[in-house]
């Protein structure tokens, strides 16, 4: 992969982590003395974290392979 592609993958992974943090903490209903919190988007948040992790690992492996070939 090219350097620009790796940077774009890492930027997309960071964006997905930020969006998933919002989705993970989003609550519906009133928060006044209600002990039964409703988090309807936690499934999406976990999927975004998983996909972001895959993108991050892909970019990291590609970068490390490229940097090893440059050093040798």
C-alpha positions as CSV (number, residue, x, y, z in Angstrom):
1,X,0.0,0.0,0.0
2,X,1.0,3.6,-0.5
3,X,1.7,5.9,2.4
4,X,-1.4,8.0,1.7
5,X,-3.6,4.9,1.8
6,X,-2.2,3.9,5.1
7,X,-2.7,7.4,6.6
8,X,-6.3,7.4,5.3
9,X,-7.0,4.0,6.8
10,X,-5.7,5.2,10.2
11,X,-7.7,8.4,9.9
12,X,-10.8,6.4,9.1
13,X,-10.1,4.1,12.1
14,X,-9.8,7.1,14.4
15,X,-13.0,8.5,13.1
16,X,-14.8,5.2,13.6
17,X,-13.5,5.1,17.2
18,X,-14.9,8.6,17.9
19,X,-18.3,7.7,16.4
20,X,-18.4,4.5,18.3
21,X,-17.7,6.3,21.6
22,X,-20.7,8.5,20.9
23,X,-22.9,5.6,20.0
24,X,-21.8,3.6,23.0
25,X,-22.7,6.4,25.4
26,X,-25.9,7.6,23.8
27,X,-29.0,7.2,26.0
28,X,-32.6,7.5,25.2
29,X,-35.3,8.6,27.7
30,X,-34.9,10.8,30.7
31,X,-31.9,10.5,32.9
32,X,-33.5,11.7,36.1
33,X,-33.5,9.0,38.7
34,X,-34.0,6.2,36.2
35,X,-31.9,3.2,36.9
36,X,-32.9,1.4,33.7
37,X,-30.7,3.0,31.1
38,X,-31.5,2.4,27.5
39,X,-28.5,2.3,25.1
40,X,-30.0,1.4,21.7
41,X,-26.8,1.9,19.6
42,X,-24.3,-0.2,21.6
43,X,-24.4,-2.9,18.9
44,X,-23.4,-0.4,16.2
45,X,-20.6,0.9,18.5
46,X,-19.1,-2.5,18.9
47,X,-19.3,-3.1,15.2
48,X,-17.6,0.2,14.5
49,X,-14.8,-0.6,17.0
50,X,-14.3,-4.0,15.4
51,X,-14.1,-2.5,11.9
52,X,-11.8,0.3,13.0
53,X,-9.5,-2.2,14.7
54,X,-9.3,-4.2,11.4
55,X,-8.4,-1.1,9.5
56,X,-5.8,-0.1,12.0
57,X,-4.1,-3.5,12.0
58,X,-4.2,-3.6,8.2
59,X,-2.5,-0.2,8.0
60,X,0.0,-1.0,10.7
61,X,1.0,-4.3,9.1
62,X,1.4,-2.7,5.7
63,X,3.5,0.1,7.1
64,X,5.8,-2.3,9.0
65,X,6.3,-4.5,5.9
66,X,7.1,-1.4,3.8
67,X,9.5,0.0,6.4
68,X,11.3,-3.3,6.8
69,X,11.9,-3.5,3.0
70,X,13.2,0.1,3.0
71,X,15.8,-0.7,5.8
72,X,17.1,-3.8,4.0
